Each structure stands twice: as C-alpha cells, then as structure tokens.
Amino acid sequence: MRLTSTALVLLFAAALAGCNDTLESAAYDTPRVSNKVAQPLPARLIAEIQKKGMDRNSPIMIRIFKEEGKLEVWKAKTNNRFDKVVEYDICAWSGRLGPKVKEGDRQAPEGFYPLTPYHLNPNSKYFLAINTGYPNQFDRANGRSGSHLMIHGACSSSGCYSMTDAQMLEIYAFARDAFKGGQQAVQLQAFPFRMTAENMARHRHSQHYDFWKTLKVGYDHFEVTKRPPEVNVCEKKYVFNQTAPAGSSFNPQGACPQMSTPPALSVALNGFNEAYDVAYSKALKKYDGKIWYDPTEAERKALVADLRKSRSHDLAFAPTGSALKAGKLLDIDDVGQAAPPAANGTAAVNQMATNPNGDPQVQATQAPAAATAAAAAPATTVIPVPQPNPLAPAPQTAQAAPEAAAKKPFWKLW
C-alpha cells in the first residue's frame, strides 16, 4: 500500500508540472513501424501535397483551435502561400479556454510559438513529442511560468495538446521533412477558437477577451496573406509584420520602436477589417442578452466517458470532449441576478476562471449594458477582401519566423 501511495503522489506531482514524459505506459493507438522517427508520410498525404502543388520538404505551419479541438497542418505552395493539408481531432487538452499563466494551472498555451529542430523529442515516453516552446518572449515578459508543454501522443494532457500516436507520427513527419528542406522554425499558432466575427462576439464577455483581441491581429494577418506573420514582442504585447528603422530593435518589456505596416498589407487589412466590422455588428444582435458558458474540463470529459471506460486499463488514456458541444448560451440577465453587486453598484457577472476542482463558472467581465452599447455601434460599408496575394511572391520559399533578432525581416523576403 505504501508503495502504491508513493507512486500516485509522484504521478500527481508530475501531472501538475506539465507533460514531462513521466508515464512509462503512455501509449494509445500506437502504429507498428520499424522506425517512428524516420517513418515517411502515408501515401494519402503525399498525394494531397502533390495535388496542391507543394514540395514534400516545403515549410509548414501548425494551427490549433481549442474550442473545436482541432490541429491543422498548413504547407507552403510554390507561390509561397500556405494551404491546409490536413486537419486532426485533438484527443485531449486540459483546462479551459484561456492562456496558460502559471505552472500547475493545467492550462494549454495560447499564442505564437516558433518551433525549431531542438523542440523535437524523438525519445518521448508519449510516443513522439514536439515542445511548444512555452514560455515564449511574450509569456516571459508578462511573468507567465510553466514547462514541458508539448504536442505529443498517448491522448493524455496536463497542460499539453495530446494526439493519438498515429496522428503524432504524421505531425512529427511533417515537421521533420520541413526542417530537412531548410525551414529554420515552424510557427505554431494556438488559438482558443477560430477568431471569426461571430466567435469573437460570442466570447466577448470573457475575462480573456482583451488578450484574444491581440491574438486576432496575427490571425487576421495570416487570413489575408496566407503566410505566417513575422512576430515580435514589445511593451509586453505581440506585434505582427511591423517594420522598424535600421538600428532599432524590439524589446519585449521596453517601449516599441517606431513601427509601420507595409502599405500593400495595410490596404488589404483595411478591407478585411471593414468586412469584419459589419459581420461583428450582425453577430452582436444575434447574441444580444446572451452569454457563453465555457465548460469545465470535467464537463468535456463527461462527453466521452464511455470511450474512457472502454480503455480503462490504459493509464495514460484520457480523452476530452468538445468545448463547443459541452458549452452553452445562457441568458445574461439570469446570470447577473445571481451575481453580487459590483463596486460601482451595478450587477457584476461572474468571471470565468480556470478551476482545478471543475466547479461551473460563467465567463464574463462586462455588465449587460456594455454589450447593448456595443450592439448599437453603426455598421461600416463592406469592402471585399482581396483574394489574390496582396504582395508580390518571393522567388524563394518563405519560412516561419523564429524569435532571433538578427533574422532578416519577413517582409523583405517578399
């Protein structure tokens, strides 16, 4: 009994620290291959790559959407624009929507992370793993902490994005081939949800909304250009595709240098934002008087309880269900009535917070009047979003930008 109790204590402590390869039996849906590190992509993906006019070793980019539980792999075409090759269902991610803030909060990271060959772990006890690089410059500047945050196999998460082993075999191969082709860093974009006007309106009461608006800028840049944005950090915030005078630099905690957006990109973004504003005003009317309930991890796991029971012998197997399916819209007036008065005398709405005990909490930081006022904002005229690349393609293949200050600015590659 003493040995068993000690083992459980060590396992629990490891789980709080993050996905750090402590489980000896972490395996799920493990493919039988002779060499998992060198295993080539399957024929179906090779055919898709060829169909889309891509080189097998061209650069890739990874996008994650927590709420949907999706991981996408995008790849550069011969015109240097990226197209989606494949989409996977994430088997398990822990916590709730919102960024990781501190060690042990069970939150999976949100933000922009450059992945280098150094981040590949072929010897992971979770089959294969890719370290997300958390904390990045933004996280460190804002005092966020955590370690061992991975994309890995085994379908078990304590702050990671966990896939099945079969999925991880393919994701690892995508990264390996891109690095062989000369890509220096694969950009990982981790979002709470697709940052459409409707989703932003649905989540407008979240305490994380201001942070998500900063992520949306990078999201929009990729939607317009279909190229991973150049990411820098200054004044403790993300900045995307910004040029600065020669001799100046981006200091994560210092003042931003004088910055400018390339004119062609600025025009394209103006059109994109005009269309977004119209769609957002429409979405506000749809969700007027409503607030989105972000489900707990326990509520998501309840959706796949039968699946877990079927593999109860696997220590590591711990899938989580969809936050979209487990979440729901609530009447904001009903939520407000249950909340204590705020300091200004108005009815405060409970904040959504990551709760390790799984207690239901509703995400909100604004009073209902704020949503009503926003809905009354006048709509702007729709300007079509440009479909072709707004900037001329570069003769060489573009790569996702690492955090190195000495790297040639992304826009000069165009």
PyMOL commands that set and color helices and strands:
alter all, ss='L'
color gray80, all
select helices_A, chain A and resi 2-17+43-51+117-119+137-141+165-180+197-202+209-225+263-286+297-302+305-310+323-326+332-337+368-375+410-413
alter helices_A, ss='H'
color red, helices_A
select strands_A, chain A and resi 60-65+70-76+82-89+92-93+111-115+120-121+129-131+150-152+161-162+186-191+231-234+237-240+290-293+328-331
alter strands_A, ss='S'
color yellow, strands_A
deselect
rebuild
show_as cartoon
